[in-house]
Amino acid sequence: MINVQTTSTTIESAEEDDKPPGKEQYLKLKTFGHINKLEPYVNKDWWKFLFNMNYLKTDADVVEDQSITQKEVIFIIDIMKKFSIVKESNILDLCCGQGRHLIELFNLGFKKLTGVDYSKDLLNVAIKRSKNKNIRYLQSDVRKIDKLNSNTYDFIQMLGNSWGYFNTIDDNIKALSEVHRLLKNNGIFLLDVTNGSHISKTFSKSSWEWIDKYTLVCRERELSHDHKKLISREIIIDLKTKNVVDQLYSEFLFSIDEIISILISNNFKILDTIIYDIDGEHVDSGMMSSRYVIVCQKV
Ligand SMILES: C[S@@+](CC[C@H](N)C(=O)[O-])C[C@H]1O[C@@H](n2cnc3c(N)ncnc32)[C@H](O)[C@@H]1O
């Protein structure tokens, strides 16, 4: 202590400072503090809570960069052309987020567009940005979309690594069964998902990234106990509001062979597989850095 005026208050706080912070202090900061193993801290339904305005801010360098979205949509349209998907085709974007791909498709003349997402926050952004555009948005869990009829869509896309979030393989398969139900016979499904083999070898165990002058995101990552998932933690610190968000999530790291085998056993025929690497300068693009694009058909 520099302050030699030893009032009882000063002495008390000096003693407090030397103590490791207790649970109460962490609760005030809304953080778990140091964790040895991340996995036990993951809520199995984490995807219900994480896709909010913070996500749009922390992942903005990828998911809010229009040049990236435009490039992805041009890539998707090239694939659509190969399989006779035209501007009048019925197109469904599952896990559409803030609608970035749908809005771009609309601007390029596609007419029958529907987006489904669980996040009300992201859907509200999508609806606002789609004003005067004829795009239908629905809020639902992708495993069971009651409001959509079977055998309806010519083309279904699930983009930006939105598959593999559920805690069990069976639940992830339920999402694919729903895709199968919604597709017309011979309809096309495009799955854009993280390249699990690459990420499991290259993920960074920790990083920090300044999102803007006042927002810092610190990330920690580790493999799950069975090495099948990547467990990630993000501590978002807002220096202006002094708000701290500490959140964890877990995603399956599938190899291309595993995904192909899951798709085939769920009645899809594989038409094409492509590795899609993101380019440009990103401090930490995480699971989005390298992806598989798998094009398949309902059989
Ligand atoms: C990484 S974001 C990708 C969003 C968008 N496809 C893109 O590329 O920008 C994942 C999206 O999946 C949505 N999502 C996650 N689990 C879901 C579920 N069970 N049902 C519906 N949407 C879900 C999230 O709300 C989020 O919008």
The ligand as an SDF file (V2000), in Angstrom:
LIG
                    3D

 27 29  0  0  0  0  0  0  0  0999 V2000
  -23.0140  -18.8440  -37.2060 C   0  0  0  0  0  0  0  0  0  0  0  0
  -24.6410  -18.2740  -37.4010 S   0  0  0  0  0  0  0  0  0  0  0  0
  -24.7930  -18.2930  -39.1490 C   0  0  0  0  0  0  0  0  0  0  0  0
  -25.9200  -17.4630  -39.6500 C   0  0  0  0  0  0  0  0  0  0  0  0
  -26.0180  -17.3260  -41.1670 C   0  0  0  0  0  0  0  0  0  0  0  0
  -26.2830  -18.5780  -41.8080 N   0  0  0  0  0  0  0  0  0  0  0  0
  -24.7650  -16.6980  -41.7010 C   0  0  0  0  0  0  0  0  0  0  0  0
  -24.0080  -17.3680  -42.4210 O   0  0  0  0  0  0  0  0  0  0  0  0
  -24.5360  -15.5310  -41.3890 O   0  0  0  0  0  0  0  0  0  0  0  0
  -25.6190  -19.6390  -36.8770 C   0  0  0  0  0  0  0  0  0  0  0  0
  -27.1020  -19.3670  -36.9260 C   0  0  0  0  0  0  0  0  0  0  0  0
  -27.8130  -20.5700  -36.5970 O   0  0  0  0  0  0  0  0  0  0  0  0
  -28.9350  -20.2390  -35.8040 C   0  0  0  0  0  0  0  0  0  0  0  0
  -29.3210  -21.4340  -35.0380 N   0  0  0  0  0  0  0  0  0  0  0  0
  -28.5580  -22.1150  -34.1730 C   0  0  0  0  0  0  0  0  0  0  0  0
  -29.2060  -23.1790  -33.6940 N   0  0  0  0  0  0  0  0  0  0  0  0
  -30.4330  -23.1610  -34.2620 C   0  0  0  0  0  0  0  0  0  0  0  0
  -31.5690  -24.0000  -34.1690 C   0  0  0  0  0  0  0  0  0  0  0  0
  -31.5830  -25.0610  -33.3930 N   0  0  0  0  0  0  0  0  0  0  0  0
  -32.6470  -23.7040  -34.9140 N   0  0  0  0  0  0  0  0  0  0  0  0
  -32.6550  -22.6130  -35.7180 C   0  0  0  0  0  0  0  0  0  0  0  0
  -31.6070  -21.7760  -35.8470 N   0  0  0  0  0  0  0  0  0  0  0  0
  -30.5070  -22.0420  -35.1390 C   0  0  0  0  0  0  0  0  0  0  0  0
  -28.4330  -19.1180  -34.9240 C   0  0  0  0  0  0  0  0  0  0  0  0
  -29.4750  -18.3980  -34.3300 O   0  0  0  0  0  0  0  0  0  0  0  0
  -27.5800  -18.3310  -35.9200 C   0  0  0  0  0  0  0  0  0  0  0  0
  -28.3420  -17.3650  -36.5850 O   0  0  0  0  0  0  0  0  0  0  0  0
  1  2  1  0
  2  3  1  0
  2 10  1  0
  3  4  1  0
  4  5  1  0
  5  6  1  0
  5  7  1  0
  7  8  2  0
  7  9  1  0
 10 11  1  0
 11 12  1  0
 11 26  1  0
 12 13  1  0
 13 14  1  0
 13 24  1  0
 14 15  1  0
 14 23  1  0
 15 16  2  0
 16 17  1  0
 17 18  1  0
 17 23  2  0
 18 19  1  0
 18 20  2  0
 20 21  1  0
 21 22  2  0
 22 23  1  0
 24 25  1  0
 24 26  1  0
 26 27  1  0
M  CHG  2   2   1   9  -1
M  END
$$$$
